[in-house]
Amino acid sequence: MTAYWILSFFSHLYSFYQLHRFSKEHEVSLDREVQLERGFLIWGFKKDPTDFEWSFWNEWAWQSLLWSLIGHAVVSRLAAYFLPQFRLAVLTVYGVLSAGWLLGVRGLTLLMLHLSITLVVAQLRSSILSWVCSLLLLSTLNVTAFQDFQRGWYTSEDQYYLLLFSTAVCSLHCISFSLELCWRPLQAGGPNHCHPIEVKRLKTLILQFYKLTAYCFYHPLFYNGPIVTFRDFSEQIDRPVCKVSVVYVLSGILRVCVWWCLAEFMIHFMYMHAIQSNETYLEMLPPWALGGLALALVQFFYVKYLVLFGVVSLLVRLDGLEPPKLPRCVSIMYSFTGMWRHFDVGLYKWLIRYIYVPLGGSRHGVFRKLVSTALAFGFVCFWHGCHDYLQYWALLNWIGVLVENVLALLFSSRPLHHVIVRCLSPRMKRRGLALISALSTAFLILSNLLFLGGIHVGRIFWKRLFIQGGSFTCMDFLTYPCEK
């Protein structure tokens, strides 16, 4: 196992070095195509700015988001000390004002309209109607005419995309709230005999709107997640804020800074996003550099979300909430099931609670499980925009999860399990599992590349890794030891 880890580590480094060499050899032509930026982190190196998400959130962080998040932490602490009974109200007001400051009055009005429609439909206590309403509201994000109308509200494209991301996250929060309301209605407190029934209903409606606004506009989770269900949020937000040591805060900030520097280091040394956007370069890449590109893309995606979720998770913990666990390193993922469970934990729990389990899940037969899983992946595809490459990605993930579950059932069946226990030692069982998982790992890499790069990237990797086979052995060697 030590030899495996050593070989895997140096294989990763060598593949990254080959990708770095290719990046420097074609730096001039890449600069002409994508306009590489002047590097500021490492002297003498240019920076690949073509990962939209990283550039977008970096720009907004330095422009306003970082300061508004720091302001949230200060306001939360002051409210917990001076107004502990009204802390949630103070945080709600701060979140609404911050959203209005960044998104404008029209953007804030749009979100309030989403909340109001969601709340009105939820009063019918029908999960089906709540889902229909939420899907209709979510579909407006993909209507071209509506997109152009919203773009007209802002002077820059980045402001529109901030509204788009905020609305997408808000839609998940609205679905969570409306379904929880259907399953377990919120009631206004106080004796029932003191007020007429109409007054009681009005108080209940106001309470519900307040809870929904507090949940959706909670500032750390407002723009990009991670996703926290309404049940978890409502149960944890009223807890007393614990004292947090300065060492804990500083260590959390230091970890985020290290992850941010690592992400910047990668896009200074390897122009993987600029290369993957051009099919000519993908065809030209030597086998080891091609393997390095695949690894660099998924590793950068992982580090990027360590930064994005790491900042938010630190603030959420300071408020007394328990955020979802941070993503697990993709280099130790060797199954579709594990990828979904351990990368975006908040989204996974959301899908399980509101789609998979209500539709039957694994407790109502194979057919219900197939349908539940398919609709969960279908919703994720729809939520991300339902582009053609996302449809292939969702289909590949659905097939991968089903195949893994079938194999797990097969090997756990009594006759085959008895043979395995009798004939194979623990080491051989581990090696056999690794051999079977190698194929799942290869297709998992392919699905991740489809998601990150689109159909053209998936098609070229499919041809070069699976059809031609020139670098398949290289990629399998790179991923096999570390993961197993």
LUMLUM-950969 format. One record per residue (C-alpha): residue number from 0; residue in one letter; x, y, z. Coordinates in Angstrom, 1 decimal, padded with zeros to 4 digits. Example, Ala and Ser with C-alpha at 12.3 -4.5 7.8 and 13.67 -1.06 7.14 Angstrom:
<atoms>
    nr   rest       c1       c2       c3
     0      A    012.3   -004.5    007.8
     1      S    013.7   -001.1    007.1
</atoms>
This chain:
<atoms>
    nr   rest       c1       c2       c3
     0      M    000.0    000.0    000.0
     1      T    002.9    002.4    000.7
     2      A    004.3    001.6   -002.8
     3      Y    000.9    002.3   -004.3
     4      W    000.6    005.7   -002.5
     5      I    004.1    006.7   -003.6
     6      L    003.6    005.7   -007.2
     7      S    000.2    007.5   -007.3
     8      F    001.6    010.7   -005.8
     9      F    004.5    010.9   -008.2
    10      S    002.2    009.9   -011.1
    11      H    000.0    012.9   -010.3
    12      L    003.0    015.2   -010.1
    13      Y    004.4    013.9   -013.4
    14      S    001.1    014.3   -015.2
    15      F    000.7    017.9   -013.9
    16      Y    004.3    018.6   -015.0
    17      Q    003.5    017.4   -018.5
    18      L    000.4    019.6   -018.6
    19      H    002.5    022.5   -017.4
    20      R    005.0    022.0   -020.1
    21      F    002.3    021.9   -022.7
    22      S    000.8    025.1   -021.3
    23      K    004.1    027.0   -021.5
    24      E    004.9    025.7   -025.0
    25      H    001.5    027.0   -026.3
    26      E    001.3    030.1   -024.0
    27      V    001.5    032.6   -026.9
    28      S   -001.3    031.0   -028.9
    29      L   -003.4    030.5   -025.8
    30      D   -002.9    034.2   -024.8
    31      R   -004.1    035.3   -028.3
    32      E   -007.3    033.1   -027.9
    33      V   -008.3    033.7   -024.3
    34      Q   -006.2    036.7   -023.2
    35      L   -004.3    035.3   -020.3
    36      E   -004.1    037.7   -017.4
    37      R   -001.0    039.1   -015.7
    38      G   -000.2    036.8   -012.8
    39      F   -000.1    038.5   -009.4
    40      L    000.4    035.5   -007.1
    41      I    003.5    034.1   -008.8
    42      W    006.0    036.5   -010.4
    43      G    006.7    035.7   -014.1
    44      F    003.6    033.5   -014.7
    45      K    000.4    034.4   -016.4
    46      K   -003.0    033.3   -015.1
    47      D   -005.7    031.4   -016.9
    48      P   -009.0    033.4   -016.3
    49      T   -011.3    031.2   -018.3
    50      D   -013.0    029.3   -015.4
    51      F   -016.1    031.6   -015.3
    52      E   -017.2    030.5   -011.8
    53      W   -013.8    031.1   -010.2
    54      S   -013.3    034.5   -011.9
    55      F   -016.9    035.5   -011.1
    56      W   -016.9    034.8   -007.4
    57      N   -013.3    036.2   -007.0
    58      E   -014.4    039.5   -008.5
    59      W   -017.5    039.7   -006.5
    60      A   -015.7    038.7   -003.3
    61      W   -013.2    041.5   -003.5
    62      Q   -015.8    043.9   -004.8
    63      S   -018.5    043.5   -002.1
    64      L   -019.3    039.9   -001.0
    65      L   -016.3    039.4    001.3
    66      W   -017.1    042.7    003.1
    67      S   -020.8    041.9    003.4
    68      L   -020.0    038.5    004.9
    69      I   -017.7    040.1    007.4
    70      G   -020.4    042.6    008.2
    71      H   -022.8    039.7    008.8
    72      A   -020.4    038.1    011.3
    73      V   -020.1    041.4    013.2
    74      V   -023.8    042.1    013.2
    75      S   -024.5    038.5    014.3
    76      R   -022.2    038.8    017.2
    77      L   -023.5    042.2    018.3
    78      A   -027.1    040.9    018.1
    79      A   -026.3    037.8    020.1
    80      Y   -024.7    040.0    022.8
    81      F   -027.2    042.9    023.0
    82      L   -030.4    041.5    021.4
    83      P   -030.3    037.7    021.8
    84      Q   -034.1    037.4    021.5
    85      F   -034.2    039.3    018.2
    86      R   -031.0    038.0    016.7
    87      L   -032.9    036.2    013.9
    88      A   -034.9    039.3    013.1
    89      V   -031.7    041.4    012.9
    90      L   -030.0    038.8    010.6
    91      T   -033.1    038.8    008.4
    92      V   -033.1    042.6    008.0
    93      Y   -029.4    042.5    007.3
    94      G   -029.8    039.8    004.7
    95      V   -032.7    041.6    002.9
    96      L   -030.7    044.9    002.9
    97      S   -027.6    043.2    001.6
    98      A   -029.6    041.5   -001.1
    99      G   -031.2    044.8   -002.1
   100      W   -027.8    046.5   -002.1
   101      L   -026.2    044.0   -004.4
   102      L   -029.2    042.9   -006.6
   103      G   -031.0    046.2   -006.7
   104      V   -034.7    047.0   -005.9
   105      R   -035.9    045.0   -009.0
   106      G   -033.9    041.9   -008.1
   107      L   -035.1    042.0   -004.5
   108      T   -038.7    042.5   -005.7
   109      L   -038.3    039.4   -008.0
   110      L   -037.1    037.3   -005.1
   111      M   -039.9    038.6   -002.8
   112      L   -042.4    037.7   -005.5
   113      H   -041.0    034.1   -005.6
   114      L   -041.3    033.9   -001.9
   115      S   -044.9    035.2   -001.9
   116      I   -046.1    032.9   -004.6
   117      T   -044.5    029.9   -002.9
   118      L   -046.1    030.8    000.4
   119      V   -049.6    031.3   -001.1
   120      V   -049.5    027.9   -002.9
   121      A   -048.1    026.2    000.2
   122      Q   -051.3    027.2    002.1
   123      L   -053.1    024.6    000.1
   124      R   -051.1    021.9    001.9
   125      S   -050.5    020.0   -001.4
   126      S   -047.0    018.7   -002.1
   127      I   -047.8    018.2   -005.7
   128      L   -049.1    021.8   -006.2
   129      S   -046.0    023.1   -004.4
   130      W   -043.8    021.2   -006.7
   131      V   -045.6    022.3   -009.8
   132      C   -045.4    026.0   -008.6
   133      S   -041.7    025.7   -007.8
   134      L   -040.8    024.0   -011.1
   135      L   -042.7    026.7   -013.0
   136      L   -040.9    029.5   -011.1
   137      L   -037.6    027.7   -011.7
   138      S   -038.3    027.3   -015.4
   139      T   -038.4    031.1   -015.8
   140      L   -034.6    031.1   -015.3
   141      N   -034.3    029.4   -018.7
   142      V   -036.7    031.5   -020.7
   143      T   -034.8    033.7   -023.1
   144      A   -037.2    036.6   -023.1
   145      F   -037.3    036.7   -019.4
   146      Q   -033.5    036.5   -019.2
   147      D   -033.2    039.5   -021.6
   148      F   -035.7    041.4   -019.6
   149      Q   -033.7    040.9   -016.4
   150      R   -030.4    041.8   -018.1
   151      G   -032.0    045.1   -018.9
   152      W   -032.1    045.9   -015.1
   153      Y   -028.3    046.0   -014.8
   154      T   -025.3    047.7   -016.4
   155      S   -023.1    044.6   -016.3
   156      E   -023.5    040.9   -017.1
   157      D   -022.1    039.9   -013.7
   158      Q   -024.9    041.6   -011.9
   159      Y   -027.4    039.6   -013.8
   160      Y   -025.6    036.3   -013.1
   161      L   -025.5    037.1   -009.4
   162      L   -029.3    037.5   -009.6
   163      L   -029.5    034.2   -011.5
   164      F   -027.4    032.3   -009.0
   165      S   -029.3    033.8   -006.0
   166      T   -032.7    032.9   -007.6
   167      A   -031.5    029.3   -008.2
   168      V   -030.5    028.9   -004.6
   169      C   -033.6    030.6   -003.4
   170      S   -035.7    028.2   -005.4
   171      L   -034.3    025.2   -003.5
   172      H   -035.0    027.0   -000.2
   173      C   -038.6    027.7   -001.3
   174      I   -039.1    024.1   -002.2
   175      S   -037.7    023.0    001.1
   176      F   -039.9    025.4    003.1
   177      S   -043.1    024.7    001.2
   178      L   -042.8    020.9    001.5
   179      E   -042.0    021.2    005.2
   180      L   -045.0    023.4    005.6
   181      C   -047.2    020.8    003.8
   182      W   -045.9    018.1    006.1
   183      R   -045.7    020.0    009.4
   184      P   -047.6    023.4    009.4
   185      L   -046.2    026.3    011.4
   186      Q   -048.7    027.8    013.8
   187      A   -048.7    031.1    015.5
   188      G   -048.2    031.0    019.3
   189      G   -050.6    032.3    022.0
   190      P   -053.9    031.1    023.4
   191      N   -056.5    030.2    020.8
   192      H   -059.4    031.8    022.5
   193      C   -058.0    035.3    022.6
   194      H   -058.4    036.1    018.8
   195      P   -060.9    035.4    016.1
   196      I   -060.0    032.7    013.6
   197      E   -059.2    035.2    010.9
   198      V   -056.7    037.0    013.2
   199      K   -055.1    033.8    014.0
   200      R   -054.7    032.8    010.4
   201      L   -053.3    036.2    009.6
   202      K   -050.7    035.9    012.4
   203      T   -049.8    032.4    011.2
   204      L   -049.4    033.7    007.7
   205      I   -047.1    036.5    008.9
   206      L   -045.1    034.1    010.9
   207      Q   -044.7    031.8    007.9
   208      F   -043.6    034.7    005.7
   209      Y   -041.1    035.8    008.4
   210      K   -039.6    032.3    008.7
   211      L   -039.4    031.9    004.9
   212      T   -037.7    035.3    004.5
   213      A   -035.3    034.6    007.3
   214      Y   -034.4    031.2    005.8
   215      C   -034.0    032.4    002.1
   216      F   -032.2    035.7    002.9
   217      Y   -029.8    034.3    005.5
   218      H   -026.8    036.0    004.1
   219      P   -024.0    033.3    004.2
   220      L   -026.2    030.8    002.3
   221      F   -027.9    033.3    000.0
   222      Y   -025.8    033.4   -003.1
   223      N   -024.2    030.0   -003.6
   224      G   -025.0    027.6   -000.8
   225      P   -024.1    025.1    000.5
   226      I   -027.7    023.9    000.8
   227      V   -029.3    023.6    004.2
   228      T   -032.8    022.3    004.6
   229      F   -035.4    024.5    006.3
   230      R   -035.9    021.8    009.0
   231      D   -032.2    022.0    009.9
   232      F   -032.1    025.8    009.7
   233      S   -035.2    026.3    011.8
   234      E   -034.0    023.9    014.5
   235      Q   -030.5    025.3    014.8
   236      I   -030.8    029.1    014.2
   237      D   -032.4    029.7    017.6
   238      R   -029.7    028.0    019.5
   239      P   -027.6    030.2    021.7
   240      V   -024.4    031.3    020.0
   241      C   -021.4    029.6    021.5
   242      K   -018.2    031.3    022.4
   243      V   -015.6    030.7    019.7
   244      S   -011.9    031.0    020.3
   245      V   -009.8    033.3    018.2
   246      V   -007.6    030.3    017.4
   247      Y   -010.5    028.5    015.8
   248      V   -011.4    031.5    013.7
   249      L   -007.9    032.2    012.6
   250      S   -007.2    028.5    011.8
   251      G   -010.4    028.5    009.6
   252      I   -009.4    031.6    007.8
   253      L   -005.9    030.2    007.3
   254      R   -007.3    027.0    005.8
   255      V   -009.5    029.0    003.3
   256      C   -006.5    031.1    002.4
   257      V   -004.3    028.0    001.7
   258      W   -007.1    026.5   -000.5
   259      W   -007.4    029.8   -002.4
   260      C   -003.7    030.0   -002.9
   261      L   -003.6    026.4   -004.2
   262      A   -006.4    027.2   -006.7
   263      E   -004.6    030.2   -007.9
   264      F   -001.3    028.3   -008.1
   265      M   -003.0    025.7   -010.4
   266      I   -004.3    028.3   -012.8
   267      H   -001.0    030.0   -012.9
   268      F    001.0    026.8   -013.7
   269      M   -001.6    024.9   -015.8
   270      Y   -003.9    026.6   -018.3
   271      M   -006.3    023.6   -018.2
   272      H   -009.5    025.6   -018.7
   273      A   -008.1    027.4   -021.8
   274      I   -006.9    024.1   -023.2
   275      Q   -010.1    022.2   -022.6
   276      S   -012.1    024.9   -024.4
   277      N   -010.3    024.2   -027.7
   278      E   -010.6    020.8   -029.4
   279      T   -007.4    021.2   -031.3
   280      Y   -005.3    021.3   -028.1
   281      L   -007.2    018.4   -026.7
   282      E   -006.2    016.3   -029.8
   283      M   -002.6    017.5   -029.6
   284      L   -002.1    016.7   -025.9
   285      P    000.4    013.9   -025.2
   286      P   -001.1    011.0   -023.2
   287      W    000.4    012.0   -019.8
   288      A   -000.6    015.6   -020.3
   289      L   -004.1    014.4   -021.3
   290      G   -004.3    012.5   -018.0
   291      G   -003.0    015.5   -016.2
   292      L   -005.7    017.7   -017.8
   293      A   -008.4    015.4   -016.5
   294      L   -007.0    015.4   -013.0
   295      A   -006.4    019.1   -013.0
   296      L   -009.9    019.9   -014.0
   297      V   -011.6    017.8   -011.4
   298      Q   -009.0    018.8   -008.7
   299      F   -009.5    022.4   -009.4
   300      F   -013.2    022.0   -009.1
   301      Y   -012.8    020.4   -005.8
   302      V   -010.4    023.1   -004.4
   303      K   -012.7    025.8   -005.8
   304      Y   -015.6    024.5   -003.7
   305      L   -013.4    024.1   -000.7
   306      V   -012.9    027.8   -000.9
   307      L   -016.5    028.8   -001.7
   308      F   -018.1    026.5    000.9
   309      G   -015.3    026.9    003.4
   310      V   -015.8    030.6    003.9
   311      V   -019.6    030.1    004.3
   312      S   -019.2    027.1    006.6
   313      L   -017.0    029.1    008.9
   314      L   -019.5    031.9    009.2
   315      V   -022.4    029.5    009.7
   316      R   -020.6    027.7    012.5
   317      L   -020.0    031.1    014.2
   318      D   -023.8    031.5    014.1
   319      G   -024.3    028.2    015.9
   320      L   -025.5    026.2    012.9
   321      E   -024.0    022.9    011.7
   322      P   -023.2    023.3    008.0
   323      P   -022.9    020.3    005.6
   324      K   -019.5    018.7    005.5
   325      L   -017.0    020.1    003.0
   326      P   -016.5    018.2   -000.2
   327      R   -014.3    015.1   -000.1
   328      C   -011.3    015.0   -002.3
   329      V   -012.2    013.7   -005.8
   330      S   -009.0    011.6   -006.0
   331      I   -010.4    009.2   -003.4
   332      M   -013.8    008.9   -005.1
   333      Y   -014.2    005.6   -007.0
   334      S   -018.0    005.3   -007.3
   335      F   -020.9    007.4   -008.5
   336      T   -022.7    006.8   -005.3
   337      G   -019.8    008.0   -003.2
   338      M   -019.4    011.1   -005.4
   339      W   -023.0    012.1   -004.8
   340      R   -022.9    011.4   -001.1
   341      H   -019.6    013.1   -000.2
   342      F   -019.0    016.0   -002.6
   343      D   -022.0    018.3   -002.3
   344      V   -023.4    016.9    001.0
   345      G   -026.0    019.6    001.4
   346      L   -027.5    019.0   -002.1
   347      Y   -027.4    015.3   -001.6
   348      K   -029.4    015.5    001.7
   349      W   -031.8    017.9    000.0
   350      L   -032.4    015.4   -002.9
   351      I   -032.9    012.5   -000.5
   352      R   -035.4    014.3    001.8
   353      Y   -037.5    016.0   -000.9
   354      I   -037.3    013.7   -003.9
   355      Y   -035.9    010.3   -003.3
   356      V   -037.6    009.3   -000.1
   357      P   -041.1    010.8   -000.9
   358      L   -041.1    009.0   -004.2
   359      G   -040.4    005.6   -002.5
   360      G   -036.7    005.3   -002.5
   361      S   -035.3    001.9   -001.8
   362      R   -038.1    000.7    000.5
   363      H   -040.9    000.2   -002.1
   364      G   -039.3   -002.1   -004.7
   365      V   -036.9   -001.8   -007.6
   366      F   -039.2    000.1   -009.9
   367      R   -039.8    002.9   -007.4
   368      K   -036.1    003.1   -006.7
   369      L   -035.4    003.5   -010.5
   370      V   -038.0    006.2   -010.8
   371      S   -036.9    008.0   -007.6
   372      T   -033.2    008.0   -008.7
   373      A   -034.1    009.1   -012.2
   374      L   -036.2    012.1   -011.0
   375      A   -033.6    013.1   -008.6
   376      F   -030.9    013.3   -011.3
   377      G   -033.5    014.9   -013.7
   378      F   -034.2    017.7   -011.2
   379      V   -030.5    018.4   -010.7
   380      C   -030.1    018.6   -014.5
   381      F   -033.1    020.9   -014.7
   382      W   -031.9    023.1   -011.8
   383      H   -028.5    023.5   -013.5
   384      G   -030.1    024.7   -016.8
   385      C   -031.0    021.4   -018.6
   386      H   -028.3    021.9   -021.3
   387      D   -027.6    019.0   -023.6
   388      Y   -024.3    018.1   -021.9
   389      L   -026.0    018.2   -018.5
   390      Q   -028.6    015.7   -019.9
   391      Y   -025.8    013.3   -020.9
   392      W   -024.1    013.8   -017.5
   393      A   -027.3    013.1   -015.5
   394      L   -028.0    010.0   -017.6
   395      L   -024.5    008.7   -017.1
   396      N   -024.7    009.3   -013.4
   397      W   -028.1    007.6   -013.2
   398      I   -026.8    004.5   -015.0
   399      G   -023.6    004.4   -012.9
   400      V   -025.5    004.5   -009.6
   401      L   -027.9    001.8   -010.8
   402      V   -025.1   -000.5   -012.0
   403      E   -023.2   -000.1   -008.7
   404      N   -026.4   -000.9   -006.7
   405      V   -027.0   -004.0   -008.9
   406      L   -023.4   -005.2   -008.4
   407      A   -023.6   -004.6   -004.6
   408      L   -026.8   -006.7   -004.4
   409      L   -025.2   -009.4   -006.6
   410      F   -022.1   -009.7   -004.5
   411      S   -024.0   -009.6   -001.2
   412      S   -026.4   -012.4   -002.3
   413      R   -025.9   -015.5   -000.1
   414      P   -024.5   -018.0   -002.7
   415      L   -021.9   -015.7   -004.2
   416      H   -021.0   -014.1   -000.9
   417      H   -020.4   -017.5    000.6
   418      V   -018.1   -018.4   -002.3
   419      I   -016.2   -015.1   -001.9
   420      V   -015.7   -015.6    001.8
   421      R   -014.5   -019.1    001.5
   422      C   -012.2   -018.7   -001.6
   423      L   -010.7   -015.2   -001.2
   424      S   -008.4   -013.8    001.4
   425      P   -009.1   -010.2    002.7
   426      R   -006.3   -008.9    000.5
   427      M   -007.6   -010.6   -002.6
   428      K   -011.2   -009.4   -001.9
   429      R   -009.8   -005.8   -001.7
   430      R   -007.9   -006.3   -005.0
   431      G   -011.0   -007.7   -006.6
   432      L   -013.1   -004.8   -005.5
   433      A   -010.5   -002.4   -006.8
   434      L   -010.4   -004.1   -010.1
   435      I   -014.2   -003.9   -010.5
   436      S   -014.2   -000.3   -009.2
   437      A   -011.6    000.7   -011.8
   438      L   -014.3    000.7   -014.6
   439      S   -016.6    002.7   -012.4
   440      T   -013.8    005.1   -011.7
   441      A   -013.1    005.6   -015.4
   442      F   -016.7    006.4   -016.2
   443      L   -016.9    008.7   -013.1
   444      I   -014.0    010.7   -014.5
   445      L   -015.8    010.8   -017.9
   446      S   -019.0    012.1   -016.3
   447      N   -017.1    014.8   -014.4
   448      L   -015.4    015.9   -017.5
   449      L   -018.8    016.1   -019.3
   450      F   -020.1    018.3   -016.5
   451      L   -017.0    020.6   -016.4
   452      G   -016.1    020.8   -020.0
   453      G   -019.2    020.0   -022.1
   454      I   -019.8    017.4   -024.8
   455      H   -016.7    018.2   -026.9
   456      V   -014.4    017.4   -023.9
   457      G   -016.3    014.2   -023.1
   458      R   -016.3    013.1   -026.7
   459      I   -012.5    013.6   -027.1
   460      F   -011.7    011.9   -023.8
   461      W   -014.0    009.0   -024.8
   462      K   -012.2    008.6   -028.1
   463      R   -008.7    008.9   -026.7
   464      L   -009.1    007.0   -023.5
   465      F   -011.6    004.3   -024.3
   466      I   -011.6    003.9   -028.1
   467      Q   -007.9    004.5   -029.0
   468      G   -006.7    003.4   -025.5
   469      G   -003.5    005.3   -025.9
   470      S   -003.6    006.8   -022.4
   471      F   -006.3    004.7   -020.7
   472      T   -003.6    002.7   -019.0
   473      C   -002.0    005.9   -017.9
   474      M   -005.2    007.3   -016.4
   475      D   -006.1    004.0   -014.7
   476      F   -002.7    003.8   -013.2
   477      L   -003.0    007.4   -011.9
   478      T   -006.4    006.9   -010.2
   479      Y   -006.3    003.2   -009.1
   480      P   -003.7    003.1   -006.2
   481      C   -004.8    006.3   -004.4
   482      E   -008.5    005.6   -004.4
   483      K   -008.3    002.0   -003.3
</atoms>
